[in-house]
Amino acid sequence: MVQRSRVAVVVDSSSCLPREILQDSGILVVPHQLIVGGRVYRDGVDIDTSTFYRLLKSNGAVTTTSGPTPQAFLDAFQRAGEETNEVICITLSPRFSPTTYNSANIAARMAREERPDLEIRVLDSRAVAGSQGFIALEAHRASLRGEGLEEIISRIEALIPRLQLLAFLDTLHYLGRSGKIPKAWAWGGNLLGFKPLVELSQGEALRIARPRSRAKAMDGLLRIAAERMDGRPCHVNVMHANAPEDAQDLQERAHGLMNCREILVSEFTPVMGAHTGPGLLGIAYYSEP
């Protein structure tokens, strides 16, 4: 059953939350677009994650992505306006996708022209994937408690600096194919067996290690997260790209190493997986204040 809230929450499909939470919360998800072999799919609408990763492995065609259109955001704002007159839209960091943030702002202006009583705030999450998902979830939970738009924004602004995300790629092939890194780097990294471990925080992506096996990458990811949390109560979002068994293992190990007050498992959405490829594992996490 969808829970009614005072402030509607809208998020783009680059965020990662478990499907059942999205369904029960009523958080509105605006799809990015995937172009596979010349055919356009709406992320999570026309294509699900398992189908997408199967296509990605079997199809030699280049896969590209495009941010949500202003019309897609406008549709979501109009749906939200049927239930409330306060809306918060949490977007992927403009450093990763300026188009997404700009489209949301254009749509917000369009919606206000139609409904002057509809208050819409577009917020740069400075995050992506599981971190962005946590922001949307916190906004929704605050709304259920009866908090208004300004209170929720203040709460989120306090949360964003505490969010951290660590992930590793199983292969550099897809980053090379998409043009995000030189193909020679991708070829060399794959040849040597590197599983690049990266951190995404405050809109920045940093490579922090180059483990030589998947097992070492998982160990390193957990060790770094546990050291940073240092026993403090924390919330964890385990993310995977077509690797559910490893995600389950990561979840169980995180329970043993970290003081988890909440631990979720979510799929890396196709629009993100188009660049990373299958096999990615990661965790987004934050400590309680």
VENZIBEL-V842366 format. One record per helix or strand of 3 or more residues. SS is the DSSP state (a for helix, b for strand). FROM is the first residue (numbers start at 0). LEN is the number of residues. If there is no record, write none. Layout:
BEGIN
<<SS,FROM,LEN> <SS,FROM,LEN>>
END
This chain:
BEGIN
<<b,7,5> <a,18,7> <b,27,3> <b,32,4> <b,38,5> <a,48,10> <b,62,4> <a,69,12> <b,85,6> <a,97,17> <b,118,6> <a,128,16> <a,148,12> <b,163,5> <a,172,6> <a,182,10> <b,194,7> <b,203,8> <a,213,16> <b,233,7> <a,243,14> <b,259,8> <a,269,7> <b,280,7>>
END
